[in-house]
Amino acid sequence: MSRDAVLSAVNLTRHYQIKGSPFSKPATVKALNEATFELYPGQTLAVVGESGCGKSTLARVLTMIEPPTSGQLTISGHQVSLKEGQRPPAALRREVQIIFQNPYGSLNPRKTVATMLEEPLKLNRKEMSAAERRQAALEMIAKVGLRPEHADRYPHMFSGGQRQRIAIARALMLNPKILVLDEPVSALDLSIQAQVLNLLADLQEEFGLAYVFISHDLSVVRRIADDVIVMYFGQPVETGPAEEVFTTPRHPYTQALFSATPVADPNRRRERVHLKGEPPSPLAPPPGCPFAPRCHLATKECTRLDPPLEHVNERVAVACIHVDQAAARYAVAG
């Protein structure tokens, strides 16, 4: 792990055993396969891909809700070593907080805003008095753009954007270093999305937060991300700086995702890359490259070899044996 990284993942993997009939062996679902990356203070790492690609599984592993099946996870210099049913150390839990897609579902409808914000302090900062907890809650309410009178109201009394601000405030009460944002604005109107994204940017600058931003909205990702991981069928297929990945996508799957994103410039034409069929079943993965059945560049070799993630330059890594051909065709089409 690099000295300044707040989070490091090496070959992070999460598999599930699915029971079938009483006379058959359990099937293995490889929800997350060998994710490797580092995250630094003030950095936003975006994780993108279709539904079921492993984004939310990665979020649960990073926040220690679930243990990895294999691989290494290091947070603030401390290696996380967990087994099924084992709780992570309280100090590490404070370092990483998660914000979910549905703010209403993540808030307790029976508790006021102040009570929800004070609760983490009550459990983890036992030296604080009730008055100090109340003051800390009011200060955080102000930081996320809400008013003092909101402290004694209940979640149903707020709009969706205000509820997400409350969820952000609650996540920040223990001064974490890392926020995992699982589709944090996808349930909000576009104008509210912009407000919440601006708030997250301001908070990141103020507190030096590192973000893992999980999303399927590529226009949002391009606006806020420093680095990007593109995932397919549970494994990263392309990683690198956001600007380079968006400008020169090299994996056929990345190209297909980006070609479906609307372009604001009416004079700019982009050839649409159409994907064939649906993602394969996790219970019956295809041989070789999992993207081969849907890829327009697939050859027989692709059905025999599952390519590893390899660097094509100092900053970008791609898992494709036809990476040069894919990049050349995209450059001509774009």
N, C-alpha and C positions, 0 to 999 in steps of 0.2 A: 504494500500500500504506500502510495506517495505520501510524503510528509504532510502536505497541506490538505489532502483529501479528507472529507468528513464521512464519506461512505465508499466502500470498495466491495465489489462483487466479482468473484472469480468462479466461472463455470457453475453459477447458481442454478439449481435444478429442483423441480418439485413434481413428483409423480403421485398418482392416486391409484389405489387398488379398488377395482369395481367388481363386486360379487355378481356372479351369474346364477346359473342353476345349481342345485345342491351337488351335482355330480361333475361340474366343470371347474377348472381352475379360475381364480380371479383374474380379470383382465387388468392391464396396466394402462392408465391414461397419462401420457407425458404432457402435462399442462404447461410446464416450463422446462426448457432445455438449455443449459450451458450459457446463461447470460453473464457476460463479463463487461464491467464498466467501472468508472470512478466518477465521483461527484464532489465538487468543490464549493466552498462558501460563495454565495452570490451567483451561483450557476443554476440554470434551468435545463434539465435533461428531459426531453419529451420522449414518450413511448407511444408509438402509433401502430395501427393495424386494424384489421377487421374484427368484428365481434367473435370471441372465442379464440383469439390468437395468443392469449396468455397474459394480457396487460394487467388484468385485475389479480391474477394469481401472483404476478410479480409484486404488485402492491401489497398483498397480504404477507408475502415473505419478507419484504423490506421492512414492514412495520411489525414484524415478529408475531403477527396473528397466527401464522402457521410456520412451522419449521421447514427448512429446505431438506429435500431428500438427500442431496449431496451438494458439494461446492462449498465455498467459503464466503461468509458475509462479515465484513468488518465495519464497525460504526465508531467514529471518534477514536480510532486506535485500538478498540477492544473487539476481539473476535467473538462473534456470536456463536455459541455452541448450545443448541437446543435439541431436545428429543420430543417425541409426541407426548402431549399432556404437560410438558414442563413450561413454566412461566419464565419469561425473560427477566433479568435483573431490573429493578425499578429505575436505576440510573440510566440504563439503556432505553427503557421505554420512554423516558422523558426526552431523549434526544430526537426521537422520530415520532411525528404525529401525522394523522391522516385526515383528509377532508373528502367526504363522499359526494356523489353526484346529487342525491336527493337531500336537500338540507332539512326538509320537514321530517323525513324518516329518521334522520340522525339526531334529532333533538327530542328531549323528553317533553311531551305535551303537558305534563302535570307540574313542571317546574318553571319558575320565572327565569329570565335571562341571567340575572345576578346569581341566582342559586346554581345554575349550570356552570357559570364561569368560576364561581368560588369553589365548586366541588373538587376540581383537580388540586387546588391549593390546600384544601382541607385534608386530602389524602396524602399529599406529598410534601407539604410545607407545614408540618405540625407546629413549628415554632411561631407561625404567624397568628396574630389575634384575629378575632372576628372583624374588628374595625379595619385592620390592615388588609384582610381579604376583600372586604367590601370596597375599599379604596382602589385596590389593584383591579378589581372587576370594572369599576367605573372608568378608570384610566384606559383599560383595553376597549371598552365600549366606545370611548371617544376616538381611539386610534383607528377603529374600523368604520368610522363615519356615522355612528348612531348617537342619539342624544341621551342625557342622563335619565330622563323619564322613561326610557325604554327598559331600564334595568328591572323594573317590577312588572313587566308585561310577560305574557305567555306566547309561545311560538305561533299559535293560530292567529295572533293579532298582527302578524307581520306579513309583508309580501315575500315572494320567493327570493328576491335579491337581498332583502334585509335578513332573511333566515340564513342565507349563505354567509353574510357578514358575521352573524352570530356564531356560526360554525367555525369560521376562521378565527374569531376572537377566542373561542374555547380552546382551539388547537394551540394558540400562542401563549396560553396562560402559564405554561411551565417553561417558557423560553427555550423551545426546541431549536436544534440546528438544522433539521431537515423536515420539510413538509412533503408528504406524498399526496398529490392532488388527483383523485380519481374522477375524471370527467366533471370538474367542479363547476363548469358554466354551461354544460350542454342542456340543462333543464330550464335555462333562463332566456328571456327575450334578448334580442340582439343588443338593444341599447343598454340593458342591464348587464349583459356579458361584458361590454366594454368598461363599464364602471367597476365591476368586480376585478377584471384583469388589471386595470390601472391601480386599484387598491393593492392587489398582490404584488405588483411591481414596486409600489412605494414601500410596502412592508419589507420586501426583500432587500431593498437598498438600505432601509433604516436598521434592520436587524442582521444583515448579512446572511440571510437564509439561503439554503440550498433547496431547490424544488425538483421533485420528480413529477412531471406533468403528464398524466395519462389522458389521451384524447383520440378521437377519430376525426376531429375537425382540423384539417390541415391548414386552413387559413389562420386559425388561432395559433397553431403550433409555429407557423412561420413567423408570426409576429413576436412571440415571446421566447422561443427556445434558443439556447446556445448550441446544444448538441441534440442529436436525434438517434433513437433506436427504432428501426422498423422491424416489426415482428410478424411472423407467419407460422401458424401451426405450432405455437409454443416456443419458437426459437428465433433469435435475431438473424435477419438476413442482410441487413445493411446498417452500418453505424458510421457516424461522423459529424462534423460541424453542420448545423442546420442549413446555413447558407449554401454550402457546397452540395449537400445532399439534395436540397430543393432545386438548385441550379443544374446539377449534373447527376441525376439519379442513375445508378448503374445496375441495380437488380431489376429484372423484369417485373417483379411484384411492386417494387417501389414506383416504377414508371407507370404501372397501371393505376395505382392509387393517385398519383399526382395528376395524371391525365384526366381523371374524373373531377378534379377540383376546378370550379369556375374561375376564369381569368377576367379581371376587371377591364383590361385593355381590349377594346373592340377590334383593334387592328392586329392583335396577336392571335394567330391560329395555332392550335396544337392538335396533333393527331391523337385520336382517342385509342387507347390500348384496351381492348375488350378481353376480359377474362372468361375462360371457358368453364362452365359448370360451377359447382359449389366446392367449398373447402372439404377435404376428406374427413371421414369419421375418425375421431381420436381413438375409437375402439378397433379400427381396421386401417392403420396408417399404410400408405402406399410404399412400395420399395423405392430405395434411392431418394432423390430429392423430393420432399413433400409437395413442392410447388409444380413439379413436372407435369402432372395431369392437366394443369390449367395454363401452362406456359407455351407461348407461341414459338419459343426457341428450343423447346425440349427435343432431345435426341435420345437414342437408345442408351447412351452412356449416362444420361440423367436418371434413368430408371434403375441404374445399378449403383450409382454413387451419390451419397448424401454429402454435398461439399461442405467443408468447414468454413468458418468465417475467417477470411484471410485479407490482409491489408493490400490494397491496390496502390496506396501511397502512404505517406506518414500519418495521415489523419483519418482516412476512410477505409473501412473494411467491408467486404461483400462476400456472401456465401453463394457463389454461382460459378460454374465452369465456363460459361459463355459470357462472362462479364464484359470483355472487350467488344464482342459482337453486339451485345445489348446496348452498350454506351454509344457505339457508332450509329446504330439504327435510331436511337432516340435523338441524337444530335441532328441527324438528317431530317427526321420527322418534325422536331421542334422548331 
